[in-house]
Amino acid sequence: MIQETLPVGMLQCNCTILGDETSREAIVIDPGDDIPSIQAVLNRHGLTVKSIVITHAHIDHIAGAQRLKKLTGAPIFYNENDLPLVKMMDVQAGWLGLSTPPEVAPPDAALTNGQKISAGALHGIVLHTPGHTQGSICLYLPKQSLLVAGDTLFAGSIGRTDLPGGDGPQLIRSIHNQLLTLPDEIKVIPGHGPSTTIGEERETNPFL
């Protein structure tokens, strides 16, 4: 598997690119900004984007999705429970002093719990993990022992719940029911910051 994670935008959102080495098909997760850098990684590996997956609709994760779609033709997927956040993109921009993205649209198809997302031999399973936002999802690739966690789980922390759609007890339930049931060796790529493992967070995360 080809795997590259690059921090993009002012908040250094982790955009993760997963590619199948045989088919050269790819999934791009959370292209929040810096689309030229993302495109450069795709070009360097000769990858064709099959799916653009958004873990949740905060501006730092979704703002560049439409630009990437126009470049690649790939559909955008996210959970429809985050549509209220999309409708307040101008408010989100105001929180950070950013310009409102020129276009943020509803998903081409909605992600639901248990849904499969594939690119060549890569097969991911959508885990709906509401709490940081109501539409938050993680993408779990069992064969690669990999979880792309968005802002649900971080190394030593969890997602904030003080923004619209946030719910602290719900987030803890999501992590315990959906993520801590996974094997300890699963590598976790959070939405920001360094990677970790399920086992490390199970043992040392003070919020859990």
N, C-alpha and C positions, 0 to 999 in steps of 0.2 A: 504493500500500500504506500502511496505517496501521501505524506501528511505534512502540511506546513501551516503554522499559526503565526499570524502577524498582527501586532497591535495597531489599530487604526483610529484616527480621529483624536479629538481633544481629550476624551476620557479613556483612550487606549483600549478600546473594545477589542477582544481577541476574535479576529476573523480566521476561521479554520477552513482550510481547503483539503479535502480528502479525494484522492484520485486512485483509480484502478490502473495498475501498471500495464495490464494487457490491452484493455479496451481504450484506455486513456480517457474514460469518462470520469466526471468529477461532480462532487457536491460541494457547494460553497455555503458556509454557515455564518450568518451575521456579518454581511458586508456593509458595515455602518458608514464607512467613509474610505477615502484614499483608494478609489477604484483603479487608478492607474497602477498602483503597486500590486493590487490583487490580479489585475490583468497580466502584469509582467510575470507573476508566478505561474499563472495558467499557461502563458506562452512558453516559458522556459521548460515546462514539462510536457508541452504539446497536449494540453488537456481541453476537452470539450465539456462545458458545464451542462449537466442534465437537470439539476435542481438547485434552487436557491432557497435555503431553509433559514427562517428567522426564529430564534428561540423565544423572543418576546418583542413587543412593539415599542420599546423605548427608543428614542431618537438615535442614540449612539449605536444601536444594533441594526436599525432598519433603514436609516436615511439614504444609504447608497444603493439599496436593492433595485429600484427602478432603473437606475443608470446601468447597473450590471446586466439587468434583463435586456435592455436595449442593445447592449454590446454582444450578448451571447444568445439571446432568444430563449433562454431557460425560464421556466415558470417559477413563480415565487410561492412558497408555502409557509403559512403560519396558522396558529389557532385563532378562530374567529372571536373568541372571548376577549381578544385584545383590540377589536375594532374601535371601541370607545377611545383607546389611547391614540389610534391613528387619526381619529377625528379631532383630537386636540394637539396635533403636531406643532401648531404655532405656540401653544402654551408650553409644550415641552421645550421648544427652542428658547423661549423666554427664560426658563429656569436656568439655562446655561449661557445665555447671551449669544446664542447662535442664530444664523439665518434659518428661516423655515425652509425645509427641503422643497424643491420645486414640484415634486410629485411623490406622494406616498399613497398607494392604492390598496384596496382590499386584496386578499390573496387570490391567486389563480385557482387554488384549491386549498381547502381548510385541512389542517392537521388535527387528527384525533388520536386518543390514546391507543397504542398498539398498531398504529398504521406503519406500513413498511415504506422506506425510502431507499432506492437502489441506484447504483452507478456501476455498471459492469458487474464484477464479482463482489462488490461492496454492498452489504445489506444492513441498513440501520432500522431500528425500531423506535418509534416515537413514544416517549413517556410524558404524559401530561402531568406537570408538577406545579399547580397553581399555588400562589402565595406571594411571590415577588410581584407578579401580575397575575390576573385571572387566566391569561392564555399562555403562561410560561410552559415551555416544553424542554426536554432534553432529548438528545439523539444517542441511542445506545447501539454500538456495533459489537455484538458478542464475539464474533470470530476474531476481531482485532483487539479484544479486551479494552475497549475504548468507550468513554462516555463524554460527549460534548454537552456541558451542563448549563450553558447560558449563565444567568445570574441567580440560579437556584442555590448552587453550592460553590464555595470558594475554598482555597487552601486556608484552613484555620478560621473560616467565617461562613456566613450565609448571606443571601440577598437581603437588601433593605426592604422594609414593608411600610414605610411612611409616605409613599407616593400613591396616587390614585390606583385602586385595584389591589393594593397590598393588604396582606392579612397574615400576621405573624404566626398564630397557631396553625393556620392552614399550611403555611410554608413548612413548618416543622413536621406536620403530618405527611406532606408530600415527600420530604426527604427520607423519613423513616419508612414509609410504605413503598416508595418507588425506587429509591437509590440505595439505601442501606441494606436492602435485600439482595443486592448484587455482590459478586465475589470480591474479596479484599483486594485482589491483584488488579482490578479494573483501573486503568489510568483515567483520570478526570481532567479535562481541559475546561476550566471555568471561563466565564465571559470576560473576566479581567484577571490579570496577575498570573502567577506561576501555576503549573500543573501540580496535581497531587494524585492520591489513590483513594479508593473507597476505604481500604483498611486504615490508612493514615487518618482519615477524617473520622472514621468510627472510633478510633482510639484516642485522638487528641483534640478534636474540634470542640472548643468550650461551649458552643451553642447547642451541641447535640448530646 
